[in-house]
């Protein structure tokens, strides 16, 4: 009887393990509202299911650190991370995560500072004594890189601003400037462009007064324990996305990408240095 019970238990565990391997769990740093994340990633999930021949589940997380922890602890297998959150995941995991893909645009990414057009703020030095919001503290384009360029301009955010806030997301940062809750905000260049193109912001009222130099940013990252065959399939699926097909055009459009290209951890060494210099990584 005991042998039968043990045998049944082993079979159950084997089935559970096989079932887990039949599901790819995907998540992203929450750079925008949850409803927008779901809208953006649903077509990609369907595409990956077809290309990989397995169930793909998108799991929304509450904040940037939660995305890092989910990947490090293998609660998800594939994560869309910013440059800084990749560096944090790399350090947190002891080098057990690998960036495999990025948008071509992520090789020359920029952040922008925005303010009301009649505010008199036309350069970084004008922010002294003003109110400013970053996005999430763990955001590359909404915090780390803008902070780095503020420091280069001789502005210490904690000392030289009248008030410093963190909105948690790029769309919330834009809304804070539009509503007048803050004088200025630092946001992801591509999110700003999306707001302008969709006429969700009036550039006669709010506009860019400073654009940062370029840097490496977002990437798709996996845990090193992912099977090599699955990794290869994922890479192929992303690399073969093309605007020449309706499906590819939709997915790339939602990702604000022209195409995906391979990437590597070495591309983010400069990001790690910037984070240490800004005191965001000890």
N, C-alpha and C positions, 0 to 999 in steps of 0.2 A: 504493500500500500504506500509506504514511504517513498519507494522508488518511483511509483506512478506519480505521486505528488511532486517530487523533485523534477521528474521528466516534464510534467505539465508546466511547472514554473519556468524551466529553461526554455521551453517552446514559447511561452508567453513573453519572456524577456527578449527572445530572438525576434519575435513578431514586432514587439514594441520598438526594438532597435531598428529593424528594417523600415518600419513605418516612419520613424524619425528621419531616416536617411532619404526617404521619399519626399520630404518637404524641405524647401529652401525658404528660410525665414529672412526677410529683408527689412531694413529700417533706414532712417535718415535723421540727421540732426534737424530739429524742428525750426528751420529758418523762417517759416511762414506758418499761418494758421493751419490747424489739423485738416480742415475741409479742403484747403488748397493742396496740402500734401497728398491727400487721397485722390483728388482730381488729377494731379500730375503723375502719380505713380501707378494708377490702375491700368492704363494701356500697357505700360512696361511690364507689369506683373503678368498680364495675359500673354504678352509676347514671349516672356521668359518661360512660362509654362509650356507653350508650344515648342519652343526651341530646345528646352532641356528635357521635356517629357516627364515632368514631375510637378507636383503641387508647389506653388509659390505663394507665400503669405506675407503681406505687408503689415508690419507692426509699428504703429505710431508710438513715440515715446514722449515723455513730459518735458524734457529739457536736453540740452547738449550733453551734460555729463551722463545722462541715462543712456544715450546712444553709445557712448564710449564703453560704459560698464556692460551693456548688453553684448557687445562684440567681444570684449575681453573675457567675459564669463561664458561665452559660447551659447548665449540665449538667442542669438541670431547668427547667420553665416555670412551675410553680405550687408555692408553698411555704406551709405553715402555720407562721407565726412568732409569737413573743411580741412584746410591745411593744419590749423592748430589742433583740432580734435583728433586728426590722425597722429600728430606728434604726441598728444596726451595718451592716446591708445597704445602707441608704440612703447612709450615709457612705462605706462601702467601694466602692460602685458609682458614686459621684459623682452621686447623684440619679437613677439609672437603674432604680430599682425603684418599684413603685406598690402601696400597699395598696388592695384593691378591696372586700373583704367582711369582716365580723366577725359574731360572734354578738351578739345583742341584749345578752346578759349581759356582753359585753366592754366595754360603755360604762360599767359600774359594777362593775368587778372588784375583788376583795379578796384579800389574803394572810392566812394565819392562823399564829400561833405556837402550837405544841403542846408539852406536857410531861406527865410522869406526874402523875396526880391527887394523889398524896401527896408530891410533891416540895417543896411550899411555894412554888413559883413561880406567882405570880398576877398579876404585872405585869412590864413590860419591865425596870424597874430591878432586879428580883430576879435578872436574868441575870448580873450582875456576879460574876465568879469562877466561873461555871458553864461547861459545855461546850455548844456549839451547832453544828448543821450547817445550812448552806444547801443548795440543790440544785446546779445547774450555775452556774458563775460568770457565764454569759451569760443566766441565767433572770431574767425580769422579776418573776414572783410568788414565785420561790424564792430570789432574791438581791437584785436592785436595790431593789425597793420595801421589803422588810423591812429591808434595811440602812439605807435612808433614814430609816425611822421609829425605828430603833435610835439613829442619830446625833441625831435630834431629841430623843430621850429622854435624851441625854447619855451614851450608851454607844458607845465606839469598839470595834468588834469585834476589831480587832487588838491593842488594849491592855487592854481591860477583861474579856475572857473568859479562862477558864482554858485553853480550847482551842477553836479554830475549824476546822471541817471543811467539805468540799464533797462531798456524796453523789453528785452527777451527775444525780439524778432525784428527783421528788417521792415516788414510792413507796419509794425507798431511804431518803429522809429520815424518813418515817413509821416504817419498819422499824427505823431506828437508835434512835428514841425508845422504841419498843415493847420492843426487846431490852435497853435500858439502856446502849447504847454511848455515847449522849450524853444530856444533861439536857433539851435542847429542840431544836426544829427549826422552820424557816419553810417553809411549803408553800402551794401553790396551793389556794385555797378549794374549787374544784370537785372536785379530786382527793380532798381530805379528805372532802368530803360523799359522794363515791362509795364511799370506804372504809367510812364509817359506815353508809350505806344497805345495802351488801352484807355488812355484819357482818364485814368483814375486820379491824376494829379494835374493841376493847372500850372504849367511852367511860367506863366506870367505872374503867378503868386509865390511859387516856391521853385527854386532851381539850384543847380550845382555851382558852388563857388571855389571848390578845390577838388582835383582828381589826383590820386596818388600815383607814383610810379608803379610799374607792373610787378607781379609776384606770382609764384605757383599757388594754386588754391585747391579746390575740391577734387575728391577722388573716390572711386569705389574701392573699398578695402575688405579683405577677407582675413579669417584666422588661418594660421599656418596648418592647422589640422584638417582643413578642407581637402578632400581627395583630389589628386592631380587631374583625374579625368573630368570631374565636375568643374574645377577651375578652368580647364581648357575650354569646356563647352560654354561657360559664362563669358569668357574672353571673346570667343568666336562670335557669340550672339551680339555682344555690344559692338565689336569691330565691324560687323556686317550690316549694322543699321545704316540706312541710306535715305536721303531725301528723295530718291528716285522712286520709292514705293510709298503708297498712302500711309501704311502702318509706320514705316520709318520716319516719314515726314512728321507725323503726329507726335511720336515719342521724342524725337529730337527737338521739335518745336517746344514741347512742354518742358524739356530739360534746358531750353535756351542754349542749344548746342548745334554746331554744324556737323560734327562727327565726334566719335570717341577714339582715343588713341591710347597705346600702352603708357604706363608710368612706372616709377620706381621710387624706393624710399630715399635715395640720394637727392632727389629733387626737393625734398623738404628739410634738408639740413639747414638751409638759410632761415627757414621758418622757425626751427628750434632755437637757433641763435637769437633771432629777434624776440622770441618769447622769453628767453632767459634774460636778455638785456632789459626787457620791459617789466621783469619781475613776475611774469605770469607762470613761469616754471622755475622751480628752485633747483 
